[in-house]
C-alpha cells in the first residue's frame, strides 16, 4: 500500500463517476427522461410482450425505449425489496463490515465501467484498500457492485450504508474480469456461477441456526427458488438469462409461458419486491407491500432479456475438426437432436418431459424431485446455445463438465458410443 495522506474513502467520495449508464447513482430513482421512457415502454409492452396482438412500431423507437427501460430495471431496480433485505434481514449491517476482497471471494462482482479514473488508479497503485469495509461502502455509493443497490448516507461525518436491496443482475450477470478477477465489464444474462448466495444470506443476524445451515449447504452458483415457500432443500444451478428469444418455456420445469411469468415469481417471492404472485397449481400466493413496484416493469424487463444472445465460444476453445465429426454424432448415434431440436436446440416450445427422461434425476439422497415442487411436474429440454459457458450441468449441477453430461447419457440410455465419439460430441457442444 502507498500512503497518500487522504483516506481511501475520502478519495472515493471525491471521485466523480465516469459518464456511463452503470455509474449513475440515481439509476434506481429514474430521471424525468427515464420516467417518460418507462411510461412509453409500458404502453408499448401491452402489444410488444403481452401477447394481445395489435400494432406495429414502424420506427423501432418505442421498442428501443422499452428495451432501454428494461436494461435499467435488470441492472438497478430492486422492486422495493429493501423491505426484506434491510428491514427484515438487516443485511446492511452485514455488508457494512465486509471488505471488497471478501465480497469478491463469495462471488460478488464489480463493474469497472462504473469506477471513476481516480478510483481505478487508486486500486491499481494500492492507495485504495480492497481490505477495508469502507471501500465496499464507497463502491456501493458509486453503484459499482453488480446487483447490489445500496443507500449510503452521511451519519456523524461517516458514509454509512443505511439500506440495501438486490436486483436481477446479482445472480444473472457477471463481469469479464478485464480489470482484475471479479472486476470488469458487465456480462448481462450470464449466470454468476461463482456467487455463493446461500453463504451471503446466511450472514443475516435475523436468521435462526437451522435456516443458516440450509443456506450454507447450497454452495457457489446454486440457489433454491422454492425453499422459502415449501421448506424443502434442493438447490438448482443459477440459469442463464440469455438465449431465450423464441423459447416459451424458459425455466427447467417450464413453469409459465414467457419470461415475465418467472420474472414476477422471482421479483415477488424471492427478491421480496412489492407486488403479487399467484400460482394455483402450487398453491403459492404471495403479496408484499401495499403497492405494486413489479407489474409495470415486466414488459421492459422481458424485452431487454430477449435481446441477450447466447455468447459465442472463444476462439481456440474447441477442436473444429472434431466438432464437425461430433455434429454427426449429435444428430445420429447419440440421438441428441431428438429433443435438442430446431435452431435453439430444444423442443421446449412443443412439449415437456417426464422425470424419467431427466438425466439430473434422481436427486441426491434426501432431496425431493424438483419437479414435485413445480407447477408442471415435468422438465423441459435445456437449450444448448452457449452451453460451453455455464458449467455445471443439469438442473441441479450434478454433471460437472460436458464430458460428464455425455457419459451420463451414454450410460443411462445405453447408446454404445465409443470414446472417440464421446470426445467429438463434447467438442461439438463446446462449439455451440
C-alpha positions, 0 to 999 in steps of 0.5 A: 500500500502507498500512503497518500495522506487522504483516506481511501474513502475520502478519495472515493467520495471525491471521485466523480463517476465516469459518464456511463449508464452503470455509474449513475447513482440515481439509476434506481430513482429514474430521471424525468427522461427515464420516467417518460421512457418507462411510461412509453415502454409500458404502453408499448409492452401491452402489444410488444410482450403481452401477447394481445396482438395489435400494432406495429412500431414502424420506427423501432423507437418505442421498442428501443425505449422499452428495451432501454427501460428494461436494461435499467430495471435488470441492472438497478431496480430492486422492486422495493425489496429493501423491505426484506433485505434491510428491514427484515434481514438487516443485511446492511449491517452485514455488508457494512463490515465486509471488505471488497476482497471478501465480497469478491471471494463469495462471488460478488462482482464489480463493474469497472465501467462504473469506477471513476479514473481516480478510483481505478488508479487508486486500486491499481497503485494500492492507495485504495484498500480492497481490505477495508469495509469502507471501500465496499461502502464507497463502491456501493455509493458509486453503484459499482457492485453488480446487483447490489443497490445500496443507500449510503448516507452521511451519519456523524461525518461517516458514509454509512450504508443505511439500506440495501436491496438486490436486483436481477443482475446479482445472480444473472450477470457477471463481469469479464474480469478485464480489470482484475478477477471479479472486476470488469465489464458487465456480462448481462444474462450470464449466470454468476456461477461463482456467487455463493448466495446461500453463504451471503444470506446466511450472514443475516443476524435475523436468521435462526441456526437451522435456516443458516445451515440450509443456506450454507449447504447450497454452495457457489452458483446454486440457489433454491427458488422454492425453499422459502415457500415449501421448506424443502432443500434442493438447490438448482444451478443459477440459469442463464438469462440469455438465449431465450428469444423464441423459447416459451418455456424458459425455466427447467420445469417450464413453469409459465409461458414467457419470461415475465411469468418467472420474472414476477415469481422471482421479483415477488417471492424471492427478491421480496419486491412489492407486488403479487404472485399467484400460482394455483397449481402450487398453491403459492400466493404471495403479496408484499407491500401495499403497492405494486413496484413489479407489474409495470416493469415486466414488459421492459424487463422481458424485452431487454432479456430477449435481446441477450444472445447466447455468447459465442465460444472463444476462439481456440476453445474447441477442436473444429475438426472434431466438432464437425465429426461430433455434429454427426454424432449429435444428430445420429448415434447419440440421438441428441437432436431428438429433443435438442431440436430446431435452431435453439436446440430444444423442443421446449416450445412443443412439449415437456418431459417426464422425470424419467427422461431427466438425466439430473434425476434422481436427486441426491439422497434426501432431496425431493424431485424438483419437479414435485415442487413445480407447477408442471411436474415435468422438465423441459429440454435445456437449450444448448446455445452457449452451453460451453459457458455455464458449467455445471450441468443439469438442473441441479449441477450434478454433471460437472463438465460436458464430458460428464453430461455425455457419459451420463447419457451414454450410460443411462440410455445405453447408446454404445458410443465409443470414446472417440465419439464421446470426445467429438460430441463434447467438442461439438457442444463446446462449439455451440 
